Amino acid sequence: MAKAHIEAGNCGFHTDVEATRGEKYQVTLKIESGCQHIQKLAEDLEAVNALEEISYKRGAREILSKATEYCTHAACPVPVGIIKAVEVAAGLALPKIVTIEIEK
C-alpha cells in the first residue's frame, strides 16, 4: 500500500490518496478530498492498471483521462500525485517525497 498527501496550492484543498495493489498490477484507490472536482474524480476512479498508468507509451492512462473530464485546472497536482501513489503501491517505484516549489 502507498499513501499520498497532496496540498494542491492556492485553492487550499488537501487530498489523501491510498493505493493498494491487487493481482497483476491492479491497484485500488481510496481518494478523499475537500475539492468537489476531485471528489467526482474519486467516485469514477476506483481501480487502475499500474502498468498502463505510468507510461505515455502504454495503455489508456485512465487517471489523466478522467482528470481532464473532472478537473478544471490543468496545473492541478492531484492527478500526478495519484499516479505516483499507484506507481509505488504496485512496486514500480520507491516511495520518495515529490515537491514543486514556485518562486517569483
N, C-alpha and C positions, 0 to 999 in steps of 0.2 A: 504494500500500500504506500501511496505517496500523498502528501498534503501540500497544498499551495495556499498561501495567504497573500492576497493581491490588493494593494492600495492603488486605485485607479488614477488618482491625481486630483485635478481641480474639481471634479464632480463630487469628491468626498466619499464616494461609495467604496465599501470594502467587500471583497468576495473571498469565500473559502471554498476550496476545491478538495475533494477526497476522491482519489482514483485507486481502484482496486483491480488487480489483474485476475482474469479468469483463465479459461483454456485458450490456446492458440492465439495469444496476443490480444484477446478481447479484454477490454478494460471498462468496468462500470464506473459511472461518475455520480457523485453527490455534490451538487453545487448550491451554495447558499449566498445570496447577495442582497444588498439593500437597493440595488438598481432594478427597476421594473423591466428593463430590456434584457438584462442578464437573467432575471427570473424566468422570462419567457424562453430564453435560450436553454436554460437548465431543464425546463419542462419537456423540451423537444430533443434533449441530448442525454440519453440515459446510458448508452454504451457505444464504444467505438472500437475499431481495429487499430491498434497502435502502429502497426507497420504501414498502414495506409495514411495515418495522420502525420507521421514525422518527415515525410519526403514530398517535395513537389513533383517528383517523378513517378510516384506510385498512387494508385487508388483514388478514392473520391474526396479525401480531405473533408470529412463531414463537419468538423469543428469550424473551419474557416468558412465553409459554405453556409452553415447556419448562422454564423456571426454576421455575414453580410445581409442576412434576412432580418435579424433581430436587433443588432447593434446600430446605433445611429451615428456613431463617431468612429471614423476609420482608424484613429490612433489609439483606440481603447486597448489597453494591455491585457485585458482579461482573456480573450481567446488564446493568445500566446501562452499565458500562464496555465490555461487548461491543457494545452498541448505539452508543455514542459512536465506537468504532473503525470500525464498519460505516459510520456516517454520514460520517466523514472519508475512509475508503477510497473511497467512492462519489462523492466530490466534492460532498457536500451540506452540508458544514460545514468550517470551517478547524480545523486542529489547535490545541488550546488546553489548558492544564493545567486539570483539574477537581478541586476539593477539597471535602471535607466535614470540618469540624473540629467536634468535640463538646466542650463545656466544661460543667463542673458547678460 
